[in-house]
Amino acid sequence: MKKIALILFAVIIAAAFSGCGHEHVPGPSATCTEPQICTECEEILVEATGHRPGDDATCSGAQTCVFCGLEMSPKLEHIPGAEATCTEGQLCESCGAELAQKLGHTMNKKNACETCGLQIVPEGQKYIKPGRNGALSDNLDNIVPETEAGHYNNNIEAYYSGATLVCGDYAMEYFLPSENGNAGWASTINKFAEKYPDLSVNALLVPKNCAFNPPAGYTDPYDRTKAHIEATYAMLNDGIKAADAFGVMSEHRDEYMFYRTDHHWTSLGAYYASVAFCNANEITPYALDTYETVIKTDFLGTLYNFAGGPACLKENLDYTVGHYPHIGYTMVAGNTGNWYNTSAIN
């Protein structure tokens, strides 16, 4: 055993010295192309490692060595996709890079694009800058700026006509929602989110007109509506984004967010709900006064009909404001197999 130990010790000692009896002094570490050598005797201590190819070359980058960065294969040429159009840029079919920007519409006097023929604004309509009154009809007597109060005179004694509550110069669907929320609705949203885990699922519950403009002598549904929405949202699973439309709309409760003669919200109410959606998704919404608009007057909605056509509603007609998108778009509509270009505001 002593003899074996002495032999091993001698081998170890010999390995630490060069053939000429000196201890090796290692030079710089080995690289892809150069070995590590002893600076005293130039004996190779570690062989060159050789290049190690990285990811394959693409049209966005060359293939390089993961150790030294040397280009081993040049990047590829882009594969052009379909040519750019008015609304879509030209993209590389391989990497998705934009090779040419979208052309944008070239409008003629009839508000149609000379390139693709899309009718951006139906002929006969016109753009109206924010803050200016304009209409598709001549009657502007009932136009009150959307953001000013005075649309709902709720100090007049209300009465029911069918299921519609008529409140002087406006009508509404009146109800008191449960403060316990809506478990069935929340369950449906949860099941949808579980079925499609890769989707970003948003929930947006919207208050009705009665939450902000209850008639005199009737219980104010505001607190009940708030509690109902909060309780329903509390039942949603983690990861579902709940948009606080009620909170945003509450800040503008005296504005023209709901029609007087119809059960829908106005485009102003929809805009405030879209702000809530943007807030929930960390998106900066466009400011309201940056939109180009068009106004349609003399609108009578479904509540007027449901209530039997009371004269007090017909004397207080609604108007509709259309807000044109900031970006170019295309829109097609189909009817019994026939497709045609159309506009978001028709």
TITOR-193240 format. One line per 3 residues: number of its first residue (from 1); for each residue y, x, z of C-alpha. Coordinates in steps of 0.1 Angstrom, whole numbers, plus 5000, padded with zeros to 4 digits. Layout:
BEGIN
NUM = Y,X,Z | ...
***
This chain:
BEGIN
1 = 5000,5000,5000 | 5024,5028,5008 | 5017,5044,4974
4 = 5025,5011,4956 | 5057,5006,4975 | 5068,5042,4966
7 = 5061,5035,4929 | 5082,5003,4929 | 5110,5020,4947
10 = 5110,5048,4921 | 5111,5022,4892 | 5141,5005,4908
13 = 5159,5038,4913 | 5152,5048,4877 | 5165,5015,4863
16 = 5199,5021,4880 | 5204,5054,4862 | 5207,5065,4826
19 = 5183,5087,4808 | 5205,5116,4818 | 5203,5107,4855
22 = 5236,5090,4860 | 5242,5055,4874 | 5253,5030,4846
25 = 5289,5020,4846 | 5290,4986,4828 | 5317,4980,4803
28 = 5332,4946,4793 | 5308,4917,4793 | 5288,4910,4762
31 = 5304,4887,4737 | 5292,4868,4706 | 5294,4899,4685
34 = 5295,4929,4709 | 5269,4940,4735 | 5278,4953,4769
37 = 5273,4990,4771 | 5275,5017,4797 | 5308,5035,4796
40 = 5292,5068,4806 | 5262,5070,4783 | 5269,5041,4758
43 = 5234,5027,4764 | 5233,4990,4757 | 5229,4970,4789
46 = 5232,4935,4775 | 5227,4925,4739 | 5254,4905,4720
49 = 5249,4868,4727 | 5255,4856,4691 | 5276,4826,4682
52 = 5267,4791,4695 | 5278,4763,4671 | 5297,4734,4686
55 = 5298,4699,4672 | 5294,4695,4635 | 5325,4697,4614
58 = 5343,4664,4607 | 5374,4654,4587 | 5394,4658,4619
61 = 5382,4692,4630 | 5361,4723,4620 | 5329,4734,4637
64 = 5336,4763,4660 | 5317,4785,4683 | 5316,4771,4719
67 = 5320,4806,4733 | 5347,4823,4713 | 5362,4795,4692
70 = 5354,4812,4659 | 5355,4787,4630 | 5319,4784,4617
73 = 5323,4755,4593 | 5356,4742,4579 | 5367,4707,4585
76 = 5357,4681,4560 | 5379,4662,4536 | 5389,4626,4545
79 = 5371,4598,4528 | 5399,4574,4517 | 5392,4537,4524
82 = 5408,4508,4507 | 5444,4514,4495 | 5472,4504,4518
85 = 5484,4468,4516 | 5515,4450,4529 | 5499,4446,4563
88 = 5472,4473,4566 | 5474,4510,4562 | 5448,4531,4543
91 = 5423,4546,4567 | 5397,4573,4565 | 5362,4557,4563
94 = 5348,4586,4583 | 5372,4591,4613 | 5396,4562,4610
97 = 5427,4583,4607 | 5456,4566,4589 | 5461,4582,4555
100 = 5488,4560,4543 | 5511,4536,4561 | 5511,4499,4554
103 = 5536,4489,4527 | 5553,4461,4544 | 5563,4428,4527
106 = 5589,4429,4499 | 5606,4395,4502 | 5622,4376,4474
109 = 5647,4348,4476 | 5620,4322,4482 | 5608,4341,4513
112 = 5576,4351,4496 | 5563,4387,4493 | 5566,4401,4458
115 = 5537,4424,4464 | 5510,4401,4478 | 5525,4367,4472
118 = 5523,4356,4508 | 5547,4329,4518 | 5562,4343,4550
121 = 5584,4314,4556 | 5577,4280,4539 | 5602,4275,4511
124 = 5632,4255,4523 | 5631,4269,4558 | 5652,4297,4571
127 = 5655,4323,4598 | 5678,4316,4626 | 5690,4345,4648
130 = 5686,4342,4686 | 5713,4323,4703 | 5723,4303,4672
133 = 5716,4266,4666 | 5700,4259,4633 | 5676,4232,4621
136 = 5653,4219,4594 | 5671,4186,4599 | 5708,4179,4603
139 = 5707,4162,4638 | 5716,4188,4664 | 5730,4163,4690
142 = 5700,4167,4713 | 5700,4205,4712 | 5704,4221,4747
145 = 5697,4258,4750 | 5662,4264,4762 | 5672,4284,4792
148 = 5697,4258,4805 | 5689,4230,4830 | 5695,4193,4824
151 = 5664,4183,4803 | 5647,4163,4830 | 5667,4136,4849
154 = 5642,4128,4876 | 5666,4107,4898 | 5658,4076,4878
157 = 5631,4052,4892 | 5599,4060,4874 | 5572,4036,4863
160 = 5537,4037,4848 | 5531,4026,4813 | 5493,4030,4808
163 = 5484,4064,4821 | 5518,4078,4813 | 5546,4081,4840
166 = 5580,4073,4824 | 5608,4090,4843 | 5640,4078,4827
169 = 5646,4102,4799 | 5612,4119,4799 | 5575,4112,4805
172 = 5546,4131,4820 | 5510,4132,4831 | 5513,4130,4869
175 = 5485,4142,4892 | 5479,4161,4925 | 5453,4189,4920
178 = 5429,4198,4947 | 5440,4226,4970 | 5403,4238,4970
181 = 5405,4249,4934 | 5380,4242,4906 | 5347,4258,4913
184 = 5331,4246,4881 | 5359,4262,4860 | 5356,4295,4878
187 = 5318,4295,4875 | 5321,4290,4837 | 5345,4320,4834
190 = 5322,4341,4856 | 5292,4333,4835 | 5311,4342,4803
193 = 5321,4375,4817 | 5286,4383,4828 | 5272,4374,4794
196 = 5297,4397,4776 | 5302,4427,4800 | 5319,4448,4773
199 = 5348,4423,4768 | 5380,4423,4787 | 5380,4388,4802
202 = 5413,4371,4812 | 5418,4339,4831 | 5451,4320,4827
205 = 5456,4286,4844 | 5487,4267,4834 | 5507,4243,4856
208 = 5517,4209,4841 | 5552,4195,4838 | 5547,4175,4870
211 = 5545,4207,4890 | 5581,4215,4882 | 5598,4182,4874
214 = 5583,4154,4896 | 5601,4121,4896 | 5621,4108,4926
217 = 5599,4090,4951 | 5567,4108,4941 | 5549,4136,4960
220 = 5560,4170,4947 | 5528,4186,4933 | 5543,4221,4933
223 = 5525,4235,4964 | 5493,4217,4956 | 5493,4232,4921
226 = 5500,4267,4934 | 5472,4264,4960 | 5448,4250,4933
229 = 5453,4279,4910 | 5451,4306,4937 | 5419,4291,4951
232 = 5403,4290,4917 | 5413,4326,4909 | 5398,4336,4943
235 = 5364,4325,4930 | 5365,4348,4900 | 5343,4379,4899
238 = 5358,4413,4901 | 5370,4427,4868 | 5383,4393,4855
241 = 5420,4396,4850 | 5439,4366,4864 | 5473,4360,4848
244 = 5499,4345,4871 | 5515,4320,4846 | 5525,4298,4876
247 = 5545,4326,4892 | 5564,4336,4860 | 5571,4300,4851
250 = 5583,4292,4886 | 5611,4316,4881 | 5623,4295,4851
253 = 5614,4260,4864 | 5648,4245,4854 | 5644,4255,4818
256 = 5630,4236,4788 | 5594,4246,4793 | 5579,4212,4786
259 = 5586,4185,4761 | 5601,4153,4774 | 5580,4131,4751
262 = 5548,4151,4747 | 5521,4164,4770 | 5524,4200,4757
265 = 5545,4228,4768 | 5573,4241,4745 | 5572,4275,4729
268 = 5594,4286,4758 | 5567,4277,4783 | 5541,4294,4761
271 = 5563,4325,4760 | 5565,4327,4798 | 5527,4324,4800
274 = 5523,4352,4775 | 5545,4373,4797 | 5521,4366,4825
277 = 5492,4377,4803 | 5510,4409,4793 | 5517,4416,4830
280 = 5480,4412,4838 | 5471,4437,4811 | 5499,4462,4816
283 = 5515,4453,4783 | 5553,4453,4779 | 5562,4419,4764
286 = 5590,4415,4738 | 5622,4402,4753 | 5628,4365,4744
289 = 5662,4372,4728 | 5646,4396,4703 | 5629,4369,4683
292 = 5641,4353,4651 | 5638,4316,4655 | 5639,4283,4636
295 = 5645,4249,4651 | 5630,4215,4642 | 5648,4185,4657
298 = 5640,4148,4662 | 5605,4153,4677 | 5587,4124,4694
301 = 5554,4134,4710 | 5522,4118,4721 | 5534,4106,4755
304 = 5560,4084,4737 | 5531,4067,4718 | 5509,4065,4749
307 = 5537,4049,4769 | 5541,4022,4742 | 5573,4037,4726
310 = 5599,4031,4753 | 5635,4032,4740 | 5646,4056,4768
313 = 5624,4083,4753 | 5634,4077,4717 | 5670,4081,4728
316 = 5662,4115,4742 | 5644,4133,4713 | 5628,4167,4717
319 = 5632,4197,4695 | 5609,4225,4687 | 5617,4262,4685
322 = 5596,4285,4664 | 5596,4322,4672 | 5587,4345,4643
325 = 5563,4374,4650 | 5578,4409,4653 | 5551,4423,4631
328 = 5538,4415,4596 | 5508,4393,4594 | 5486,4373,4570
331 = 5473,4339,4577 | 5449,4318,4557 | 5439,4282,4562
334 = 5409,4264,4548 | 5403,4227,4539 | 5369,4215,4525
337 = 5361,4250,4512 | 5396,4257,4497 | 5415,4286,4512
340 = 5452,4293,4508 | 5479,4315,4523 | 5501,4299,4550
343 = 5525,4307,4577 | 5523,4307,4615 | 5552,4283,4615
346 = 5547,4254,4591
***
